[in-house]
Amino acid sequence: MPVLPGSVMGIAVTLHLGFKSKSTYDRWWEARTEYGALQLYSRVWAIQVMGLVHHAHADVAAIQKDLIYRQIAIVYATICLMRSTSHLPLARRRRLFEGRRAVDAKSVLLSVPEIYEPFLSTEECGGARTRRNTPLFLLTRQAGILREMVTRGGINLTEELVMLRTLNEIEAAQARCERIKNTPFSRQISCFGPIFTLIFVLLVPLALLDALVQEAIAHGLRPMMTHEFFTTLMLLSIVVSWVFIMMEKISNSTEEPFEGGAHDVPVSALSRAMEIELREALGETELPPPLAPIDNVLY
C-alpha cells in the first residue's frame, strides 16, 4: 500500500485519539474537582458548626457532634450512590489497564450502607435505607435540624442562612457528581475509536513496506542490507502501533471516574481523610487510620 493513504489515516486517528484523550481527562478532572468541592464544604460546615452552634439550650457538644457526624454520613452515602451500579466487569487477572478489581466493598471501596450508618441515629438509618438518594435525605434532615434550632433559640436567622448556604453548596457538588456518574461517555466515540485504531495498526506495516521498497531502490541496497532495513522498519511499526494502542487504552481507563477502578478518582481515601479531619475538629482522638494503597493503587 502506498505511504500516503496510511499517513492520511494516521492523521485522522491521531485527531480522534487526541480529542478522546482530552475529553476523558476533562471528565476525570471534573469528577475530582466536584468531589473536592464536597470535601471543601464539608470542612466549612464543620467550622460553622463549631463556631456558630455555641449558645443552644440543649447540650452544645451533643448537637455539634450530631451535625458533624451526619455530614460524614452524607459523604459516605455519596460514595455508595456513586458506586451502587457499575458496568465495568471485575478483573479476573491483573492487567495494565484493568477495569475494576475484586476488592472489598466495605473496607476498600466504602460503598455499602454499613459505612455511614454508625454516624446516624437508628431512626435515620431506617429512613436512609428506604431512600433512593440517601445524601439528599440526610441534607434535608440537616436543614430541618437548623430550623428546629432557630425555633428553640439555638441559632439566629442570620446564622441559619449562612449554614443553609453551605448545605446548598454541598448538595450542588453532590448533584454534579451524580451528573457525571449518570451520563456515560459518548458511545459513538468509545465504540469506533478502537476500530479506527485497529485499522490504522493493520495498515502501518503495509505502508512501511512500500517505504522500504522505495528506499531500497533509491539507494541500491544489497539483499543483506535490505533484510536488516526490513527488520528495523518492522520494529518501528510495532513501536508506532503500540503508541496508538496505549493512547486508546489510556483514554478508556479514565472514561468513568466513579466506578472504583484502578485509575478512578480515589473517593474512598479522600472521604476517609475528611472523616479524620472532621472528627479531629470535635476533639476526638480515637480515629480510624487513613486508607493505604493496595498494589500501589489508592481507591
Secondary structure by P-SEA (a helix, b strand, c coil): ccaaaaaaaaaaaaaaaaaaaaaaaaaaaaaaaaaaaaaaaaaaaaaaaacccccccccaaaaaaaaaaaaaaaaaaaaaaaaccccccccccccccccccccccccccccccccccccccaaaaaaaaacccaaaaaaaaaaaaaaaaaaaccccaaaaaaaaaaaaaaaaaaaaaaaaaacccccccccaaaaaaaaaaaaaaaaaaaaaaaaaaaacccaaaaaaaaaaaaaaaaaaaaaaaaaaaaaaaacccccccccccaaaaaaaaaaaaaaaaaccccccccccccccccc
